[in-house]
Amino acid sequence: MAKFLKNSRYGAKEENIPLLLSEDLIADLDETDFSVLVQQDCVDNLPSRSTKHLPPGKEYHLFVSYSSEDRIDANSIRESLEERFQLKCLYYERDFRIGKLIDENITEGLQKSMKVLILLSPFYLQSHYCVSEAREACKMSFTDDENLNVIPVVLKPLQKGMPPFLNSYVYIDAQKELDVAGKIYKAFNQPGCLDPLQMCKSDFYQLNHTKRQRLVSMA
């Protein structure tokens, strides 16, 4: 039996399939074919480590912000993050509370999530609610009482470019990544690796904290 990936670039599921290859057939595989097989195997074997526990007040690792027009890609990414990396995702079609105002669901969901995954596309930027989610997430990242990191992913080319409030963020280009879910997982576990503004904020607070300590010691 051999393990093959039933996959898109957004994630991968493993299937056991009987494999009968003769030595002659294997010899006929050129380097490119073999390289692709090896690359897929490497992606599949990314460690599926359990992530850190949710801190007090948080119920989700990731708030997944996406347009309903990108539902198929968003769901594929969410499934991969939850199944391979045990990241608990807030997915509005599944997790928003029925009968509650959409704006209230968004605010509450952001507050209960450690980080926000923004899946950008032309459809996303045309949606009032999507843009509102992204703006609120960026705003919360820079308040004193929230430590919300933003992970932008460009699913499809943005005809008008990145919106101004996301211009300073490094993003994941889903068109170029072999394993988008794996890249998101790495960004989740390394705060600031895709978020230079967040790093600047942390440096700013650290500098102020050091200055305050010096003033106290001099008093």
HELIX and SHEET records of a PDB file:
HELIX    1   1 GLU A   23  ASP A   28  1                                   6    
HELIX    2   2 GLU A   31  ASP A   44  1                                  14    
HELIX    3   3 SER A   68  ASP A   70  5                                   3    
HELIX    4   4 ARG A   71  PHE A   85  1                                  15    
HELIX    5   5 TYR A   92  ASP A   95  1                                   4    
HELIX    6   6 ILE A  102  GLN A  111  1                                  10    
HELIX    7   7 PRO A  122  LEU A  125  1                                   4    
HELIX    8   8 HIS A  128  MET A  140  1                                  13    
HELIX    9   9 PRO A  164  LEU A  166  5                                   3    
HELIX   10  10 VAL A  180  ASN A  189  1                                  10    
HELIX   11  11 PRO A  196  MET A  218  1                                  23    
SHEET    1   A 2 ALA A   2  SER A   8  0                                        
SHEET    2   A 2 GLY A  11  ILE A  17 -1                                        
SHEET    1   B 5 CYS A  89  TYR A  91  0                                        
SHEET    2   B 5 TYR A  60  SER A  65  1                                        
SHEET    3   B 5 SER A 113  LEU A 120  1                                        
SHEET    4   B 5 ASN A 149  VAL A 154  1                                        
SHEET    5   B 5 ILE A 172  ASP A 173  1                                        
END                                                                             
